[in-house]
Amino acid sequence: MSDITPVTPFDYVIFGASGDLTMRKLLPAFYHRFRTGEVPRTARIIGVARSPLERSAFQQRTREALESFVEDAYHDPEIVTQFLELVYYVSLDAADETADWSGLSALLEDGRVRVFYFATAPKLYRKVCATLDARGLITPESRVVLEKPIGTDLRTAQDINEGVGQFFSEENIFRIDHYLGKETVQGVMALRFANPVLESAWSAEHISSVQITAAEVVGVEKRAAYYDTTGALRDMVQNHLLQVLSLVAMERPASLDADAVRDAKVAVLHALRPLTGAAVGENTVRAQYQAGEVKGEAVPGYLDELGHASTTETYAAVQAEIDTPRWKGVPFYLRTGKRLAEKVSEIVITFRPPEAGRSSESDLFPSPPRANLLVIRVQPDEGVTWRFNAKDPADDGFDLRCATMDVHFERQFRQRYPDAYERLLLDAVRGNPILFIRRDEVEAAWRWIEPILEGWGRQDVPMCGYPAGAHGPKEADDLLARHGDAWYSGAA
């Protein structure tokens, strides 16, 4: 990785350290940044959980996690051993106000940046902050990182923001959305604002629709009990997809200062046309996966995995519109689901084709030009595909045929594309909030999502079904077909 800037020594405390997120994402992210020299050897990564483990046992779990979740090409046993010297563990029930916190206090060094990462249930956020304050562990150099979900609705989000805000100033609260840490999502700003050809065409005058997709092949699996209280709309649309939408649709920020960028994003969220009443039924689809086949393997349906009836969606599709002069009349289609045909996150920009009778290009060729597409691949295989019209070489005349240009960023730049958490973890140490979510962003997103949740709660929108391994329910196809659109399938 180029342009590595080491951070100053820090103490990073992870509450919920025995969980899947810590083992699968956080510790590998720290390892990669240690491997490249960005994390100093004097830093401390302190896991906190209720499990009665010795430090050596937690280090062994860390070693096993790195063996499982770090690619072989980057797994160096000698560097792993060095990294484990940074890893500590404290057995502590952070929700118990009477617990002995002296073991954690003893590991924290005065004068260092101190980051508290909450990989716990959001209902514990305020309580843990209050105990940290009571134990005198919050210093002027302290920050807190909050994992999603920030609430389950507007009221609970406001409660969390108010509760944590009693002990940390807004500038020291880092609400994490790992989608914003993805290089390709960050690259949306560069793609738009650093390329005049695209910037001049980035409006309703030239763009007919925008699709934002986050599809997964996995089901709810061991998270069924948690997922059934959440669902796809809360789990993915309210945060990840609306964040991506705001980056795609925002006006050019005054600068790359964190507040300038976040002001531009919030303006988009405020401009979203509300979906209330009958509009919920007209513009949203919800569904659950049923038994089917994924990659040749038979898998059960959601209700089979759950073991009881449920009205929680595993798939959500929403048609949104932004009431600004730039985007007036352009549908933004958002979709996410589990047990789909492929794992893919992408942004698809469809440009308007020339109109017959109004453009010389549309009448010049015997076959009409097709719409140009710009596909921004967030994951996997990060990159950009451009579909354009070209002369068909198999035709003696001037028939047109679609051609594509593909850019694969990892191959283009000849370096590994980092996991989203790698930058975010250390941006919290640096105190750089540009890729984190401000309080008003969280609350604006909930204000727009809540009427949809309320409509679904009234059963205004029927629960559809789709077989596992499909691309989603037919009703989601129909949602786009009403406007003459179709979901992008990867075909040129």
Helices and strands as residue ranges (DSSP letters): E 10-15, H 20-21, I 22-26, H 27-35, E 44-49, H 55-69, G 72-74, H 77-84, E 87-91, H 102-107, E 113-118, G 122-124, H 125-134, E 142-146, H 154-165, G 170-172, E 173-175, G 178-181, H 183-193, H 196-200, E 207-215, G 221-223, H 224-227, H 231-232, I 233-241, H 242-249, H 258-271, H 278-283, E 284-290, E 292-294, E 297-299, H 302-306, E 315-320, E 332-337, E 344-351, H 360-364, E 373-379, E 383-391, E 400-408, H 409-413, H 420-430, H 439-457, E 463-467, H 474-481
